[in-house]
Amino acid sequence: MRESTPLYLLATGSRSDIEGGRWQFVLRRADRKFEIAESDFEMNHFGDRVALLAVVRGLEAIPEPSRVLLLTPSRYILNGIRHGLRAWEDQGFKVERMGRRSTVRNHDLWGRVAQARQFHRLTAKYSESSLTDSGRTEPWPQFASMGEDIHFALQKAQREVEHHGSLEDLAACA
């Protein structure tokens, strides 16, 4: 994919409660000519599945083949994209566990991420959430909403993209 291929920033987030999970994404073209935000609530879907659903919906909303910088607070998604997806895809989304072949958790959604990779060059980067406790140097709104988390991560990545100009300097490629 050429360097002239558009770069999109995809920031995702999710929260779960006893009834289900809410996912949200903001998709912005790095030149700021395009931006959309979507969210929804999924009954009886929780945790990692809802977080991965935000990624899938965001990738599927990109209108053209692109380079994509995914910003996620989910280590599950980050590790899946960086270390698992290619191997899972090669093995038909099956892995060996305790001597048995079993299906990868959320294989249907991971399959959709793999499908999106046929059109997009996907790079993933960890983005903090106000729910994580770390030694951050930048001020963070106390008790931030999911949307505020996403916009904070997006603004930070936008500054980095404008400063570095290269995706490779920002994250590991999947």
C-alpha positions in Angstrom: 0.0 0.0 0.0 1.4 3.4 -1.0 2.2 6.1 1.5 -0.3 8.3 -0.4 -3.1 5.9 0.7 -5.3 7.8 3.2 -4.6 7.3 6.9 -7.5 6.9 9.3 -7.5 7.0 13.0 -9.9 4.6 14.6 -10.4 5.1 18.4 -12.6 2.5 20.2 -14.1 1.9 23.6 -16.6 -0.2 25.4 -18.2 -0.6 28.8 -20.2 -3.5 30.2 -22.8 -3.8 32.9 -25.1 -6.6 34.1 -27.5 -6.2 31.0 -24.9 -6.0 28.3 -22.3 -3.8 26.8 -22.0 -0.4 25.1 -19.4 0.0 22.3 -18.4 3.2 20.6 -15.9 4.3 17.9 -14.7 7.5 16.4 -13.2 7.2 12.9 -11.3 10.2 11.6 -9.3 10.6 8.5 -5.9 12.1 9.5 -6.3 15.1 7.2 -9.6 15.7 9.1 -11.7 15.6 5.9 -13.9 12.8 7.2 -15.1 11.9 10.7 -17.9 9.7 12.0 -18.8 8.5 15.5 -21.1 5.5 16.2 -22.2 3.7 19.4 -24.7 1.1 20.3 -25.8 -1.2 23.2 -25.6 -5.0 22.8 -27.9 -7.0 25.1 -26.2 -10.0 26.7 -22.8 -9.3 25.1 -20.0 -8.3 27.5 -16.3 -7.4 27.9 -14.0 -8.4 25.1 -16.7 -9.2 22.6 -18.2 -5.7 22.9 -14.8 -4.2 22.6 -14.0 -6.2 19.5 -17.4 -5.3 18.0 -16.4 -1.6 18.2 -13.3 -2.4 16.2 -15.2 -4.4 13.6 -17.9 -1.7 13.1 -15.2 1.0 12.8 -13.2 -1.0 10.2 -16.3 -1.7 8.2 -17.2 2.0 8.2 -14.0 3.0 6.3 -15.1 4.1 2.8 -11.9 3.3 0.9 -8.7 1.1 1.1 -6.6 2.8 3.8 -3.9 2.7 6.4 -5.6 2.5 9.8 -4.2 3.3 13.2 -6.4 1.6 15.7 -6.4 3.1 19.2 -7.7 0.6 21.8 -7.6 0.4 25.6 -8.1 -3.4 25.2 -5.0 -5.6 25.6 -7.2 -8.5 24.3 -7.6 -6.7 21.0 -4.1 -5.4 20.8 -2.6 -8.8 21.4 -5.0 -10.5 19.0 -4.2 -8.1 16.2 -0.4 -8.0 16.9 0.2 -11.7 17.7 -2.8 -13.9 17.1 -4.8 -12.9 14.0 -2.5 -14.2 11.3 -2.0 -17.6 13.0 -5.7 -18.0 13.8 -6.7 -17.2 10.2 -4.1 -19.7 8.9 -5.6 -22.4 11.2 -9.2 -21.7 10.4 -9.7 -19.8 13.7 -8.9 -23.0 15.6 -6.2 -23.4 18.2 -5.0 -26.4 20.2 -5.8 -26.3 23.9 -5.0 -29.2 26.1 -4.6 -31.6 23.2 -7.9 -30.6 21.6 -8.7 -28.3 18.7 -11.1 -25.6 19.8 -12.5 -22.5 18.2 -10.9 -19.1 19.0 -13.1 -17.0 21.2 -15.1 -14.5 19.2 -13.9 -16.1 16.0 -16.8 -14.6 14.0 -15.7 -11.1 14.9 -12.0 -11.9 14.4 -12.9 -13.2 10.9 -14.4 -9.8 10.1 -11.2 -8.1 11.3 -9.3 -10.5 9.0 -11.6 -9.6 6.1 -11.0 -5.9 6.7 -7.3 -6.5 6.6 -7.7 -7.5 2.9 -8.5 -3.8 2.2 -6.7 -1.9 4.9 -3.2 -1.9 6.4 -4.0 -2.2 10.1 -1.7 -0.9 12.8 -2.7 -1.1 16.5 -1.7 1.1 19.4 -2.6 0.9 23.1 -4.5 3.9 24.3 -5.2 4.5 27.9 -8.6 4.7 29.4 -9.6 6.7 32.4 -10.4 3.3 33.9 -6.7 2.3 33.9 -4.4 3.4 36.6 -1.0 4.4 35.3 1.6 7.1 35.7 0.3 9.4 33.0 1.9 12.8 32.5 -1.0 14.5 30.8 -4.1 15.6 32.7 -7.0 13.2 32.5 -10.6 14.1 33.2 -11.6 12.4 36.5 -14.4 9.9 35.9 -14.3 10.5 32.1 -17.0 9.0 30.0 -16.3 6.4 27.3 -16.7 9.1 24.7 -14.3 11.4 26.5 -11.7 8.6 26.7 -12.0 8.0 22.9 -11.7 11.7 22.1 -8.7 12.1 24.4 -6.9 9.2 22.7 -7.9 10.5 19.3 -6.5 14.0 20.0 -3.3 12.5 21.3 -2.8 10.3 18.2 -3.7 13.2 15.9 -0.9 15.3 17.4 1.5 12.4 17.1 0.6 11.8 13.4 1.0 15.4 12.6 4.3 15.5 14.4 5.8 12.2 13.1 4.1 11.9 9.8 4.8 8.2 9.7 2.6 5.4 11.0 5.6 3.1 11.6 6.9 5.5 14.3 3.7 5.2 16.2 2.8 1.6 16.5 3.6 -2.0 15.6 2.1 -3.2 12.3 -0.3 -6.1 12.3 
